């Protein structure tokens, strides 16, 4: 039996990954400070004796060292998440992403434990072409625009992790997530799909930021989890960076209309200028679409969930959450 340490395991993606690891007969340690994750995301798993939940921070070096030392593999998901949270907590976000990750890397070096590092499509910055490949340049905006602090901090995480790998300290695999959505995702941190779904099922105005022409793809968390498990089981992935994302590109305005239709909502869709939501120097990306051919070649990954199915699952989950 393998034992995994999952930092940020009480979060949205983390809780689904822990569920899958336990179902595979593995042991799981979860380290989470519950700043954006929540213990209740794991409540249905607490009856499993192979799960151990440790409330705490990745910046706590002694605790981190003890857990890494007893794990076979480290999965580092803990990070600041969500545009809204990052803009409201820029310094805390930078410290969590950079200092916290550095502590994880040092512990992995101490015990020579392999690491899976979760990164983000944000590292591509203002790139406008599609699809985005892992070797594409980052196009980062001015330092006066705090959004880009997140992109830079996650890019620095990648640089540090790959430096340890190339020095032979321990194997590292990196994945960049593109808009992962599904059950248990909170709308509290600016996540677009659960926010629009909540508005739709309450028959409230559905607010689309900007002109709504910005496009994204969305990945069901079950597909994201399957991709992570595939990379964990693929030793040749070490030292590589992979995009994990969906392939169905859609504008946010089109997304809002799909949600309204599937929720059978009476909501009006309203366009809201960015400066009414964020500060006046906020910048957004007009397009964000991944090339997943590298991931497909490595582990045979293809998303199984259509956008329609993803929306249906989110509507069902948010309806249940709002009733509870």
Buried (B, 14 or more C-beta within 10 A) or exposed (E): EEBBBBBBBBBBBBBBBBBBBBEBEBBBBBBBBBBBBBBEBBEEBEEBEBBBBBEBBBBBBEBBBBBBEBBEBBBBBBBBBBBBBBBBBBEEBBBBBBEBBBBBBBBBBBBEBBBBBBBBBBBBBBBEEBBBBBEBEBEBBEEEBBBBBBBBBBBBBBEBBBEBBEEEBBBBBBBBBBBBBBBBBBBEBBBBBBBBBBBBBBBBEBBBBBEBEBBBBBBBBBBBBBBBBBBBEBEEBBEBBBBBBBBBBBBBBBBBBBBBEBBEBEBEBEBBEBEEBBEEEBEBBBBBBBBBEBBEEBBEBEBEBEBEEBBBBBBEBBBEBEEE
